């Protein structure tokens, strides 16, 4: 009993005098409130309600410089403590499982949300005041810890859902508006991705806070989580979403794989948004391992074809006759990733890949030569993964690479020298790999070219191949 008494949230009388509390006492006061908010609900009936009231009084009575700046070990940890308190308060107002709530439960959640929203408004008001009075990054550190939980609260209760009421939605929207104002963001999208190119944005923090509640065991404990995730995801578009693909894709697949139609639809909407805003082919490559998780090769007979095989076959079908440069670049840009993913199984597509590679290497692609550079990268990967099958294609590949080197060396177009050098370098690397795959036959076939060729760039490429073949060090591969 004495321990429980010692850990009780500070009384309102003590909170009203918080302006006179020492830094150590102030830290202890917030720590006690945090303990009260995170203890199991069953142990103490209204202790969390009392703690919430005391927290509001303590925040209101504490000067902003005491919350975000000061000396002493405890006060230096105040921003982090405030962040932990904000997380606990957000979870206090979160809806529970549907079977645990019902109509009365939803009404109780809305009441809690309105109280918590007013508390967050007070706290953000302190941050706004601190911005204008404090020197240094103290208030920014405090805001960094507060922004994530406050955002999750605001989205949870601002959307029209069974656990919200007009009053709770109004307060939550006020919280979101003030959060954007304090963070100096013009929109939620700007808050998540960063208003400027050099700003990181808060999406990574938000996804980190949502992650523990978005796994297979926990995602239905809070019916708001899936909606917060989905709504947040929809605010972030290309190119910013690509860097978060590994974090948003598993949750989207989890929701879409549920037996409830409502969740299936929500998950598909998430996946659709991802496909629209992430490089589609690369996005598919991340989906394939999950879609194909039931396909296991047992060693008896040929490996089964996969979705990746089917998509690559479709891509190659479209690549062969395509003459529009923009589409050729798009196809070529994604081809290396498919070869990497399939590895040795790329042999299934070797004939068609050979035709595409030779055809694309023959066509000038504009000043940046993006398509031909990507095709050369694809050829290098192809030879590395399927080298036992390369020697029988020696002549056709050698002719294609030599023609490319000659064309680039004598290129009359306004192609930058750096691009020409890159093409020649990649083509030389391919010749070296081709020589390795054919047990040195390339070296013999190229032996007489330096004697008859007068183009210095072509001769330099041939000599590099010969030097490496003879054992001289070379950094190109």
C-alpha positions as a printed Julia matrix, in Angstrom:
477×3 Matrix{Float64}:
   0.0     0.0     0.0
   2.81    2.39    0.82
   4.37    1.73   -2.61
   1.09    2.42   -4.37
   0.73    5.62   -2.39
   4.22    6.74   -3.32
   3.51    6.16   -6.98
   0.19    7.93   -6.95
  -0.23   10.78   -9.43
   0.55   14.19   -7.92
  -2.38   15.94   -6.35
  -3.94   19.0    -7.95
  -2.7    21.13   -5.09
   0.87   19.99   -5.79
   0.35   20.54   -9.52
  -0.87   24.07   -9.0
   2.45   24.87   -7.41
   4.48   23.29  -10.21
   5.99   26.62  -11.11
   7.85   26.42   -7.78
   8.89   22.77   -8.12
  12.55   21.96   -8.49
  13.65   20.33  -11.77
  13.95   17.01   -9.94
  10.45   17.31   -8.47
   8.98   18.29  -11.83
  10.52   15.23  -13.48
   9.2    13.03  -10.66
   5.73   14.49  -11.06
   5.58   13.6   -14.76
   7.07   10.16  -14.08
   4.37    9.42  -11.47
   1.65   10.48  -13.89
   3.19    8.28  -16.58
   3.17    5.34  -14.18
  -0.51    5.93  -13.37
  -1.44    6.11  -17.07
   0.38    2.9   -17.99
  -0.61    0.67  -15.05
  -3.23   -2.04  -15.79
  -6.77   -0.64  -15.81
  -8.14   -3.33  -13.52
  -5.81   -2.48  -10.63
  -7.21    0.95   -9.93
 -10.64    2.11  -11.15
 -10.42    5.81  -11.97
  -6.69    6.32  -11.42
  -6.16    7.13  -15.09
  -8.95    9.71  -15.08
  -7.38   11.37  -12.06
  -3.94   11.22  -13.64
  -5.28   12.87  -16.81
  -6.78   15.71  -14.78
  -3.56   16.17  -12.81
  -1.54   16.11  -16.03
  -3.65   18.92  -17.49
  -3.19   21.02  -14.36
   0.55   20.35  -14.28
   1.02   21.32  -17.95
  -1.08   24.45  -17.56
   0.84   25.59  -14.48
   4.35   24.79  -15.78
   6.19   27.46  -17.74
   7.24   26.39  -21.24
  10.95   26.81  -20.49
  10.57   24.33  -17.63
   8.98   21.78  -20.0
  11.53   21.99  -22.81
  14.71   23.44  -21.41
  16.82   23.48  -18.28
  19.71   21.85  -16.46
  20.0    18.67  -14.5
  19.69   15.07  -15.6
  15.96   14.81  -15.01
  15.08   18.01  -16.82
  17.3    17.17  -19.78
  15.1    14.09  -20.16
  11.86   16.06  -20.0
  11.17   16.04  -23.79
  11.48   12.25  -23.85
   9.3    11.91  -20.76
   6.66   14.15  -22.33
   6.76   11.96  -25.43
   6.15    8.84  -23.3
   3.31   10.61  -21.52
   1.81   11.61  -24.89
   1.94    7.97  -26.06
   0.21    6.81  -22.9
  -2.47    9.5   -23.19
  -3.09    8.62  -26.86
  -3.59    4.96  -25.93
  -5.86    5.97  -23.03
  -8.28    7.51  -25.55
  -7.94    4.75  -28.18
 -10.98    2.57  -28.97
 -10.99   -1.03  -27.81
 -11.91   -4.24  -29.6
 -15.47   -4.11  -30.89
 -16.56   -7.05  -28.75
 -15.24   -5.24  -25.68
 -17.03   -1.99  -26.38
 -20.39   -1.67  -28.08
 -22.46    1.49  -28.03
 -21.67    2.45  -24.44
 -17.98    1.74  -24.99
 -17.88    4.01  -28.03
 -19.55    6.81  -26.04
 -16.92    6.46  -23.34
 -14.11    6.59  -25.93
 -15.52    9.8   -27.42
 -15.67   11.42  -23.98
 -12.07   10.44  -23.26
 -10.98   11.72  -26.68
 -12.52   15.12  -26.05
 -10.64   15.42  -22.75
  -7.36   14.22  -24.24
  -7.78   16.57  -27.19
  -8.07   19.57  -24.88
  -4.95   18.4   -23.04
  -3.0    18.1   -26.3
  -4.15   21.58  -27.28
  -2.64   22.89  -24.03
   0.59   21.02  -24.66
   0.92   22.23  -28.26
   0.15   25.73  -27.04
   3.19   25.46  -24.76
   5.3    24.42  -27.75
   4.06   27.4   -29.74
   4.97   29.74  -26.88
   8.37   28.08  -26.51
   9.13   28.65  -30.2
   8.99   32.38  -29.63
  10.85   32.48  -26.32
  13.51   29.79  -26.26
  16.89   29.98  -27.91
  18.21   26.74  -29.4
  16.66   23.43  -30.33
  15.02   22.63  -26.96
  11.43   23.1   -28.16
  12.2    21.23  -31.39
  13.41   18.24  -29.35
  10.2    18.33  -27.34
   8.08   18.58  -30.48
   9.95   15.66  -32.06
   8.82   13.4   -29.21
   5.27   14.77  -29.12
   4.36   15.01  -32.82
   3.9    11.29  -33.5
   1.48   10.38  -30.67
  -0.43   13.65  -31.15
  -0.84   12.94  -34.88
  -2.09    9.39  -34.27
  -4.61   10.69  -31.75
  -5.82   13.4   -34.13
  -6.36   11.02  -37.06
  -7.95    8.34  -34.85
 -10.65   10.71  -33.66
 -11.07   13.16  -36.55
 -12.35   10.53  -39.01
 -16.05    9.68  -38.89
 -16.08    6.33  -37.11
 -18.35    4.54  -34.6
 -16.18    5.63  -31.66
 -16.31    9.37  -32.53
 -18.93   12.05  -31.98
 -19.25   15.52  -33.53
 -17.61   16.97  -30.4
 -14.68   14.54  -30.31
 -14.1    14.99  -34.07
 -14.12   18.76  -33.68
 -11.52   18.68  -30.9
  -9.34   16.18  -32.78
  -9.38   18.36  -35.89
  -8.38   21.36  -33.81
  -5.46   19.32  -32.49
  -4.4    18.4   -36.03
  -4.66   22.02  -37.18
  -2.52   23.26  -34.26
   0.0    20.45  -34.82
   0.47   21.55  -38.43
   0.77   25.15  -37.3
   3.4    24.35  -34.66
   5.4    22.18  -37.08
   5.09   24.9   -39.73
   3.57   22.51  -42.25
   0.98   23.63  -44.8
  -0.67   20.21  -45.06
  -0.71   16.73  -43.6
   1.2    15.52  -46.65
   3.92   18.08  -45.93
   4.03   17.01  -42.29
   4.53   13.36  -43.29
   6.98   13.7   -46.16
   8.69   16.99  -45.21
   7.8    20.47  -46.45
  11.17   20.95  -48.13
  13.61   18.64  -49.89
  16.07   18.8   -46.98
  13.38   17.92  -44.38
  12.88   14.3   -43.44
   9.21   14.47  -42.48
   7.41   12.48  -39.78
   6.18    9.46  -41.74
   9.0     7.23  -40.55
   8.26    8.12  -36.91
   4.51    7.54  -37.42
   5.06    4.14  -39.03
   7.4     3.21  -36.18
   4.71    4.05  -33.61
   2.06    2.11  -35.55
   4.22   -0.95  -36.15
   3.69   -2.71  -32.77
  -0.08   -2.53  -33.35
   0.09   -3.66  -36.99
   1.29   -7.24  -36.67
  -0.73  -10.41  -37.1
  -1.44  -10.79  -33.38
  -2.26   -7.2   -32.44
  -3.79   -5.29  -35.35
  -7.39   -5.99  -34.33
  -6.92   -4.95  -30.7
  -7.48   -1.34  -31.74
 -10.04   -0.92  -34.56
  -8.68    2.55  -35.36
  -5.15    1.42  -36.27
  -6.01    0.13  -39.74
  -7.82    3.37  -40.58
  -5.0     5.57  -39.29
  -2.52    3.56  -41.35
  -4.66    3.61  -44.49
  -5.47    7.32  -44.26
  -1.84    8.2   -43.57
  -0.65    6.07  -46.48
  -3.02    7.84  -48.87
  -1.44   11.21  -48.03
   2.03   10.23  -49.27
   2.58    9.94  -53.01
   5.49    9.46  -55.37
   8.43    9.85  -55.14
   8.37    9.97  -51.33
   6.52    6.69  -50.78
   9.18    4.53  -52.44
  11.64    4.81  -49.55
   9.0     3.49  -47.12
   7.86    0.53  -49.24
   9.33   -2.12  -46.93
   7.31   -0.7   -44.02
   3.94   -0.04  -45.68
   3.67   -3.13  -47.88
   3.53   -5.82  -45.14
   0.78   -3.98  -43.25
  -1.24   -3.49  -46.46
  -0.95   -7.19  -47.29
  -1.91   -8.13  -43.72
  -5.11   -6.09  -43.87
  -6.04   -7.28  -47.38
  -5.57  -10.94  -46.36
  -8.27  -10.8   -43.66
 -11.49  -12.83  -43.87
 -13.69   -9.76  -43.33
 -14.77   -8.07  -46.56
 -14.39   -4.6   -45.04
 -10.74   -5.27  -44.28
 -10.08   -6.9   -47.65
 -11.37   -3.77  -49.41
  -9.35   -1.45  -47.16
  -6.19   -3.48  -47.76
  -6.71   -3.53  -51.52
  -7.11    0.25  -51.5
  -3.76    0.48  -49.7
  -2.09   -1.86  -52.21
  -3.59    0.08  -55.11
  -2.18    3.32  -53.75
   1.25    1.71  -53.33
   1.25    0.39  -56.9
   0.26    3.82  -58.23
   2.97    5.64  -56.3
   5.92    3.27  -56.3
   7.84    2.1   -59.37
   5.32   -0.55  -60.38
   7.6    -3.31  -61.62
   9.92   -3.01  -58.63
   6.88   -2.97  -56.35
   5.71   -6.22  -57.93
   9.09   -7.78  -57.24
   8.57   -7.11  -53.53
   5.09   -8.62  -53.72
   6.14  -11.84  -55.45
   7.87  -13.55  -52.47
   4.69  -13.11  -50.43
   2.36  -14.21  -53.23
   4.56  -17.23  -53.94
   5.16  -18.31  -50.34
   3.28  -21.6   -50.95
   5.46  -22.54  -53.92
   8.31  -24.76  -52.76
  10.53  -26.73  -55.13
  11.03  -30.26  -53.81
  13.83  -31.17  -56.23
  11.76  -33.59  -58.28
  11.46  -32.25  -61.8
  11.55  -28.7   -63.12
  11.0   -25.76  -60.82
   7.48  -24.34  -61.13
   7.13  -21.07  -63.01
   6.43  -18.07  -60.81
   4.67  -14.74  -61.07
   8.08  -13.19  -61.65
   8.59  -15.45  -64.68
   5.2   -14.49  -66.06
   5.76  -10.76  -65.63
   9.24  -10.9   -67.2
   7.83  -12.84  -70.15
   5.17  -10.16  -70.59
   7.76   -7.38  -70.36
   9.97   -9.01  -72.99
   6.95   -9.47  -75.26
   6.33   -5.73  -75.15
  10.0    -4.76  -75.33
  10.85   -6.47  -78.6
   8.6    -4.48  -80.96
   8.61   -1.23  -78.93
  10.06    1.74  -80.84
   9.04    4.64  -78.57
  12.11    5.77  -76.66
  10.34    6.7   -73.43
   8.81    3.24  -73.11
  12.07    1.56  -74.11
  13.81    3.41  -71.29
  11.11    2.44  -68.8
  11.34   -1.23  -69.71
  15.14   -1.24  -69.7
  15.28    0.56  -66.35
  13.48   -2.3   -64.6
  15.02   -5.26  -66.43
  18.12   -5.69  -64.18
  15.94   -6.16  -61.1
  14.13   -9.1   -62.7
  17.4   -10.8   -63.66
  18.64  -10.35  -60.09
  15.45  -11.78  -58.62
  15.34  -14.84  -60.91
  19.09  -15.51  -60.82
  19.99  -18.79  -62.52
  16.31  -19.28  -63.43
  16.73  -16.48  -65.97
  17.88  -19.24  -68.37
  14.19  -19.83  -69.05
  14.1   -16.47  -70.82
  17.58  -16.5   -72.36
  16.57  -16.58  -76.03
  14.16  -13.68  -75.72
  16.53  -11.71  -73.51
  19.25  -12.18  -76.11
  17.03  -10.75  -78.86
  15.98   -7.79  -76.7
  19.55   -7.02  -75.6
  20.94   -7.09  -79.14
  18.03   -5.03  -80.48
  18.28   -2.35  -77.81
  22.07   -2.03  -78.06
  21.71   -1.13  -81.75
  19.5     1.94  -81.17
  20.76    5.37  -80.11
  18.81    6.42  -77.01
  19.45   10.15  -76.79
  22.09   12.16  -74.91
  21.75   10.27  -71.63
  21.72    6.78  -73.24
  19.69    5.47  -70.29
  18.22    2.47  -72.13
  21.52    1.19  -73.52
  23.29    1.63  -70.16
  20.58   -0.39  -68.41
  20.69   -3.06  -71.11
  24.44   -3.39  -70.61
  23.85   -3.74  -66.87
  21.28   -6.43  -67.63
  23.75   -8.27  -69.89
  26.41   -8.26  -67.17
  23.96   -9.73  -64.65
  22.76  -12.26  -67.19
  26.28  -13.53  -67.85
  27.03  -13.69  -64.13
  23.92  -15.77  -63.36
  23.74  -17.95  -66.47
  27.42  -18.25  -67.45
  27.26  -21.99  -68.44
  24.85  -21.06  -71.25
  26.78  -18.03  -72.5
  29.6   -19.62  -74.49
  27.22  -20.88  -77.19
  26.11  -17.27  -77.73
  29.64  -15.94  -77.92
  29.67  -14.84  -81.54
  26.35  -12.99  -81.56
  27.06  -11.18  -78.28
  30.62  -10.31  -79.3
  29.47   -8.8   -82.59
  26.8    -6.74  -80.81
  29.23   -5.38  -78.2
  31.93   -4.53  -80.77
  29.37   -2.74  -82.95
  28.25   -0.73  -79.92
  31.83    0.23  -79.04
  32.53    1.35  -82.6
  29.27    3.32  -82.81
  29.92    5.12  -79.53
  33.56    5.86  -80.36
  32.55    7.47  -83.65
  29.34    9.04  -82.35
  28.73   12.37  -84.15
  25.79   13.27  -81.86
  25.92   15.69  -78.96
  26.3    12.92  -76.4
  28.27   14.1   -73.35
  31.74   12.61  -73.06
  30.87   11.27  -69.6
  28.0     9.25  -71.08
  30.22    7.94  -73.89
  32.83    6.91  -71.35
  30.2     5.12  -69.28
  28.95    3.21  -72.32
  32.45    2.18  -73.35
  33.27    1.14  -69.78
  30.13   -0.99  -69.45
  30.66   -2.58  -72.86
  34.28   -3.38  -71.93
  33.12   -4.99  -68.68
  30.69   -7.12  -70.68
  33.51   -8.22  -73.03
  35.63   -9.23  -70.04
  32.78  -11.27  -68.56
  32.12  -12.81  -71.96
  35.79  -13.83  -72.17
  35.58  -15.49  -68.75
  32.4   -17.34  -69.73
  34.02  -18.64  -72.94
  37.33  -19.74  -71.38
  39.36  -16.98  -73.03
  38.03  -17.3   -76.57
  37.22  -13.57  -76.77
  40.88  -12.7   -76.33
  41.8   -14.83  -79.33
  39.05  -13.39  -81.53
  40.11   -9.82  -80.68
  43.86  -10.39  -81.11
  44.2    -8.83  -84.56
  41.89   -5.83  -84.08
  44.5    -3.47  -82.51
  46.73   -4.02  -85.56
  44.08   -2.96  -88.08
  41.88   -0.51  -86.15
  42.83    3.15  -86.15
  40.29    4.37  -83.61
  42.07    4.97  -80.33
  38.94    4.51  -78.14
  38.14    1.15  -79.7
  41.74   -0.03  -79.34
  41.8     1.02  -75.67
  38.72   -1.08  -74.95
  40.23   -4.13  -76.69
  43.51   -3.79  -74.81
  41.7    -3.63  -71.46
  40.02   -6.92  -72.28
  43.34   -8.49  -73.28
  45.11   -7.21  -70.17
  42.51   -8.66  -67.84
  42.45  -11.92  -69.74
  46.22  -12.17  -69.28
  45.89  -11.68  -65.52
  46.62   -7.93  -65.24
  44.55   -6.17  -62.51
  41.49   -4.26  -63.62
  38.82   -2.5   -61.57
  35.96   -2.62  -64.04
  34.33   -5.83  -62.83
